[in-house]
Amino acid sequence: LKRVVMLGFGTVGSGVMELIERNRAYLKSKYHNEMQLTGILVRDPEKYKGRGADGLLTTSFDEILAQQPDIVIEVMGGIEPANTYVRTLLERGVSVVTANKDLIAEYGLELMEIARTNNASVSFEAAVGGGIPVIKPFRESLKGNRIGSIAGIVNGTTNFILTKMYEENLEYDTTLKMAQEAGFAEADPTADVKGYDAARKLCILSSIAYDKMIRWKEIKVEGVDGVTKTDIQNARDIDRKIKLLAVSTRDGSEIHCSVRPALVHKHSALGHIDNEFNAVEVEGDAVGKVMFTGKGAGKFPTASAVYGDLLDVLTGKTDMVLPLNDDTNYKLSKYYARRSKWLVRLKVTSMPETIDLVLGSFPIHALKLYRLNDLDNVFFVVETEDELELYEKIVEMKSQNFVQDVKYFLMYD
Ligand SMILES: NC(=O)c1ccc[n+]([C@@H]2O[C@H](COP(=O)([O-])OP(=O)(O)OC[C@H]3O[C@@H](n4cnc5c(N)ncnc54)[C@H](OP(=O)(O)O)[C@@H]3O)[C@@H](O)[C@H]2O)c1
């Protein structure tokens, strides 16, 4: 019998408690194992009266410690005090299962070190992609591959916003409000709409895939708050949708990671991932491309991933997935490093000069001009060797007095 405590009893925590109950008999018959939830930490127990946990709720972390648990489920969120609590428990040899991507992206490696020296473990399947199994395939099923790239739609809030903008032809502000009313966006949506949440998840996945710890603050992150109805319309004109893409590539010893609004073909696998759904597409040298998709958030989807981790702890199937012995010499590149097409959009004051500028900047065979009749919205598609080549031209364009604004989007195939 394993003694389990839980930090937090909100959306995910209540789902986890229910799954533990639902699977109790099965766990016993199939695995000859039992879990006993002995305590749940919250701030306001009154809020949770009558939800089946009355005898378990406490506001005292010392009380949780005194129960001498074997496993802790951390589903309270945020960095502090979650970090201190989890550390304290790990130092006592308690294994941790968490859904907290903020904590893992920031302190995952340190926590794993502490776990290793104390014969414990840290598992976090729910932290990336909610209910979609991605960490486990990365650390087990795909181990025979050298992973070359990852591309994901890993934030449900922004995917909901972009889907509504596309389907209903709405501006960003309107759809953000809709997402908040539908419960898909938090009151403070900053981490989602600025791309930070997606960046944390991408860095967790990329660190596992490339065996190199990548910090989200070191990568290029652009959110969806700058995407307009016109950008969506331009994309639609060339059969594309804009998605907040978390993308990373490894070529030789160079790694690129970024989060950015990018154009995917509307009939591609990623182009079909709409609303609150998530997907992670990964390319391995042996397997080719595989994609994992499903619900990236929500009470039971997330609890499903937490339960899977609990079972791994019970059956001793945990291992250290973050690169603890990081002796690799990878270079992290700011620019997308592969050959690609880009949609470039300009706001200008003179059309003839703009046409000359564009034709003078890129070889004609790499160019496709689309809209040249609206000074506020000139757009074209260009193919370059990498992002740096494009970026240098963009800087030059921006310096012209008839160019008021330039933005560009990766076209991901
Ligand atoms: N919701 C999802 O769909 C989802 C998906 C993937 C991952 N996650 C992650 O799962 C974690 C939990 O998310 P959630 O949606 O379940 O959050 P939530 O509904 O807001 O619940 C948080 C719980 O933690 C408790 N808590 C927070 N701060 C505390 C503190 N300082 N001391 C004691 N208790 C505290 C809260 O208690 P009080 O109510 O008493 O304050 C509440 O019971 C987060 O890390 C989140 O990023 C969530």
Ligand as a Chemical Component Dictionary entry (heavy atoms), coordinates in Angstrom:
data_LIG
# 
_chem_comp.id                   LIG 
_chem_comp.type                 NON-POLYMER 
_chem_comp.pdbx_formal_charge   0 
_chem_comp.three_letter_code    LIG 
# 
loop_
_chem_comp_atom.comp_id 
_chem_comp_atom.atom_id 
_chem_comp_atom.alt_atom_id 
_chem_comp_atom.type_symbol 
_chem_comp_atom.charge 
_chem_comp_atom.model_Cartn_x 
_chem_comp_atom.model_Cartn_y 
_chem_comp_atom.model_Cartn_z 
_chem_comp_atom.pdbx_ordinal 
LIG N1  N1  N 0  -6.505 22.624 -15.815 1  
LIG C1  C1  C 0  -5.924 21.990 -16.837 2  
LIG O1  O1  O 0  -6.586 21.628 -17.795 3  
LIG C2  C2  C 0  -4.458 21.680 -16.790 4  
LIG C3  C3  C 0  -3.859 21.006 -17.863 5  
LIG C4  C4  C 0  -2.493 20.677 -17.818 6  
LIG C5  C5  C 0  -1.761 21.059 -16.710 7  
LIG N2  N2  N 1  -2.357 21.750 -15.690 8  
LIG C6  C6  C 0  -1.550 22.127 -14.554 9  
LIG O2  O2  O 0  -2.041 21.502 -13.387 10 
LIG C7  C7  C 0  -1.844 22.335 -12.261 11 
LIG C8  C8  C 0  -3.178 22.552 -11.559 12 
LIG O3  O3  O 0  -4.082 23.175 -12.429 13 
LIG P1  P1  P 0  -5.644 23.318 -12.076 14 
LIG O4  O4  O 0  -6.309 23.773 -13.321 15 
LIG O5  O5  O -1 -6.148 22.100 -11.411 16 
LIG O6  O6  O 0  -5.601 24.538 -11.038 17 
LIG P2  P2  P 0  -6.757 25.031 -10.074 18 
LIG O7  O7  O 0  -8.082 24.498 -10.497 19 
LIG O8  O8  O 0  -6.597 26.492 -9.919  20 
LIG O9  O9  O 0  -6.410 24.346 -8.671  21 
LIG C9  C9  C 0  -5.294 24.684 -7.919  22 
LIG C10 C10 C 0  -5.427 24.033 -6.541  23 
LIG O10 O10 O 0  -4.230 24.256 -5.815  24 
LIG C11 C11 C 0  -4.527 24.852 -4.561  25 
LIG N3  N3  N 0  -3.471 25.802 -4.238  26 
LIG C12 C12 C 0  -2.967 26.768 -5.039  27 
LIG N4  N4  N 0  -2.014 27.459 -4.398  28 
LIG C13 C13 C 0  -1.916 26.912 -3.169  29 
LIG C14 C14 C 0  -1.110 27.203 -2.033  30 
LIG N5  N5  N 0  -0.225 28.192 -2.034  31 
LIG N6  N6  N 0  -1.265 26.427 -0.935  32 
LIG C15 C15 C 0  -2.171 25.438 -0.899  33 
LIG N7  N7  N 0  -2.955 25.118 -1.954  34 
LIG C16 C16 C 0  -2.837 25.858 -3.069  35 
LIG C17 C17 C 0  -5.858 25.536 -4.737  36 
LIG O11 O11 O 0  -6.501 25.622 -3.482  37 
LIG P3  P3  P 0  -7.484 26.863 -3.130  38 
LIG O12 O12 O 0  -8.616 26.767 -4.113  39 
LIG O13 O13 O 0  -7.884 26.587 -1.744  40 
LIG O14 O14 O 0  -6.672 28.103 -3.311  41 
LIG C18 C18 C 0  -6.577 24.576 -5.699  42 
LIG O15 O15 O 0  -7.167 23.531 -5.000  43 
LIG C19 C19 C 0  -1.169 23.598 -12.794 44 
LIG O16 O16 O 0  0.212  23.473 -12.697 45 
LIG C20 C20 C 0  -1.580 23.607 -14.248 46 
LIG O17 O17 O 0  -0.660 24.313 -15.071 47 
LIG C21 C21 C 0  -3.671 22.053 -15.710 48 
# 
loop_
_chem_comp_bond.comp_id 
_chem_comp_bond.atom_id_1 
_chem_comp_bond.atom_id_2 
_chem_comp_bond.value_order 
_chem_comp_bond.pdbx_ordinal 
LIG N1  C1  SING 1  
LIG C1  O1  DOUB 2  
LIG C1  C2  SING 3  
LIG C2  C3  SING 4  
LIG C2  C21 DOUB 5  
LIG C3  C4  DOUB 6  
LIG C4  C5  SING 7  
LIG C5  N2  DOUB 8  
LIG N2  C6  SING 9  
LIG N2  C21 SING 10 
LIG C6  O2  SING 11 
LIG C6  C20 SING 12 
LIG O2  C7  SING 13 
LIG C7  C8  SING 14 
LIG C7  C19 SING 15 
LIG C8  O3  SING 16 
LIG O3  P1  SING 17 
LIG P1  O4  DOUB 18 
LIG P1  O5  SING 19 
LIG P1  O6  SING 20 
LIG O6  P2  SING 21 
LIG P2  O7  DOUB 22 
LIG P2  O8  SING 23 
LIG P2  O9  SING 24 
LIG O9  C9  SING 25 
LIG C9  C10 SING 26 
LIG C10 O10 SING 27 
LIG C10 C18 SING 28 
LIG O10 C11 SING 29 
LIG C11 N3  SING 30 
LIG C11 C17 SING 31 
LIG N3  C12 SING 32 
LIG N3  C16 SING 33 
LIG C12 N4  DOUB 34 
LIG N4  C13 SING 35 
LIG C13 C14 SING 36 
LIG C13 C16 DOUB 37 
LIG C14 N5  SING 38 
LIG C14 N6  DOUB 39 
LIG N6  C15 SING 40 
LIG C15 N7  DOUB 41 
LIG N7  C16 SING 42 
LIG C17 O11 SING 43 
LIG C17 C18 SING 44 
LIG O11 P3  SING 45 
LIG P3  O12 DOUB 46 
LIG P3  O13 SING 47 
LIG P3  O14 SING 48 
LIG C18 O15 SING 49 
LIG C19 O16 SING 50 
LIG C19 C20 SING 51 
LIG C20 O17 SING 52 
# 
